Structure formats: C-alpha cells, structure tokens
C-alpha cells in the first residue's frame, strides 16, 4: 500500500482528497496545523471511509518539525501539498503573512523531499497565476500576468520554485491550477467550514441563507460581463479531489511527459456571481438577501478554464454541475446549524 502525505489534509480540499485517496486504497498521513481547520474533520473522514488516517499536528513554518516528521516517516511515496493561506482579500491586507506561510513552507518541504528521496509531488496551484487572462477559456499556455494579489503571486512563485527544483533533483511535480472549488461530500460529513467570516462566495451564500450573515455583498456590479458581476469557473470539490488522484497516479506510474507539468482543473464553464445566486435560490428554495457593492481589490473580471489538457492527459473529467455543487454545499450548511 503506497503512503501519501497530505499537507493541509483537514482543510476543505484536503479532506475531500484524503477521502478519495483512501477510497482508492492509498495509506494517508495528514499534516495540518489546525489554523483554518478542525480536528473533528479527522473523525468525519473516518466515518466516510472506515479508516482513520495518521495525523501529525505540525506547523510547516517550523523547519525542525518537518525534519522530525521525515525521520519518523521513512516510506512516503508521494506528497500532495495543500497547506497554505488562501484568501485573496486577506493577502492584500497581510502580504508578509502570505509570503512566509506559502513560500517558506514550500521550500522547507522540497528540501526534505530531496534529502529523503521522495520524488512525487502534487502542488495546489491556482488560476490566479494567470491574472486577468487575455482570452477565455484559459489554457495552460496563457502567460502569467502580474499577480493581482499577494496570494496569486505566491502561487506563481511557488510554481517557479518547484520547476527550478525539478531541474536539479529527482523531483517530479504536477501543479494543478484550480479554478473555484465549491460543494461538499455527498455524506454532508465534510465541507467548507471557514473559521470566522467567510472569504469565499459559497460559504457566505449558505450562511446568509441560514440567517448567520445578514446580507451577502456582491463585489462589483459594473464589470464588462453579461450581468455586470464577476465570472468564475465553479468546480465541485469532489471532482477536484479526484483530479489529484489522477495526477498522483500519473507520477507514480511514470506517465508524466516532463518533470514539471501543469493542468487546469475546472469545469470549462463560467458563471457570474448573479448566476450563482439564482442557481442557489433554485436548489435551496431560499431567497438571498444580497447587495451589490464596490469592487474588491485583487479581484479580476472573469476566469474560466480550458480543461482539454487535463481531460486528455489525466483521463479526468468533471461529473457534477453548478447546481449539484450548490445543493451539496447547502446540505452541508444545514448539518452545521
């Protein structure tokens, strides 16, 4: 049984990926510092899969703790690296926190991989690396634009660090450039549970529908889009998790075509914020109290993926649509009341 380290494995995307890894027969060890997650998620994962993953409470900014981890765990076959700060707006306000947390930790991890001869690495990247792309849908060959936020810049820098490392070590890496993950597991045992005020759209939508938040702010109604609101590619988190399994298998089976590859992971369909609100109201039967306010610094106009490369090379495609994902997110929110 191959053993996979998942950093940030109790977070939103991480926990869903751990479930899919276990479903595929992998042994999983999780590192998480619980800064934006809860230890309860460990039991929730176990309730879904019937298997308790190993867990280490480690802050990856502590280099000695990472060294100790690798002394203890000698047989890691691959790493999926989610652990990072991820809110665009917060990164604009706290850039140094983002550079320290997202770049330093990546370097420490790659150093230990080289020392311990661990070669397979999946990096949690983002469509923010493209900035405001010139053409839609966005292909992997679209050039990096100057990042609109420190968060986006950490993903650009992260990819560059990994690429340079693959040139001089035995590292084989795939960067998955996510678009906008939403939804929850069909069991409603795990889902997106941000600590404090949500920074992402969907938890704010569901919390507004539950009455936890008084009003949903729609940032910008004057974008050059069909209804004036920003357009994104919203992908069900289970589809996204399964893309990690496909990428990991590609590396372990040595089917990669170069030591550093990138794939867009999205649905290929753009939805505006108002599209999302209307779709949520349809699946939930709830009317949302929302207000269009000023644009938010760091946000782009539109982004949706060309997923043909991932479809072809990873033999992966999405199974769920926007309404499926919103219904799952709403079911999850209702379990939290």
Secondary structure as UniProt FT lines:
FT   STRAND          3..7
FT   TURN            8..10
FT   HELIX           12..23
FT   TURN            24..25
FT   STRAND          27..32
FT   HELIX           40..49
FT   STRAND          54..57
FT   TURN            60..61
FT   HELIX           63..72
FT   STRAND          78..81
FT   HELIX           88..93
FT   HELIX           95..99
FT   HELIX           100..104
FT   HELIX           105..115
FT   TURN            116..117
FT   STRAND          120..126
FT   HELIX           127..130
FT   TURN            140..141
FT   HELIX           150..166
FT   TURN            167..168
FT   STRAND          172..178
FT   STRAND          180..182
FT   TURN            186..187
FT   HELIX           201..210
FT   STRAND          216..219
FT   TURN            226..227
FT   STRAND          231..232
FT   STRAND          234..236
FT   HELIX           237..252
FT   TURN            253..254
FT   STRAND          260..265
FT   STRAND          271..272
FT   HELIX           273..284
FT   STRAND          290..293
FT   TURN            297..298
FT   HELIX           308..313
FT   HELIX           322..335
//
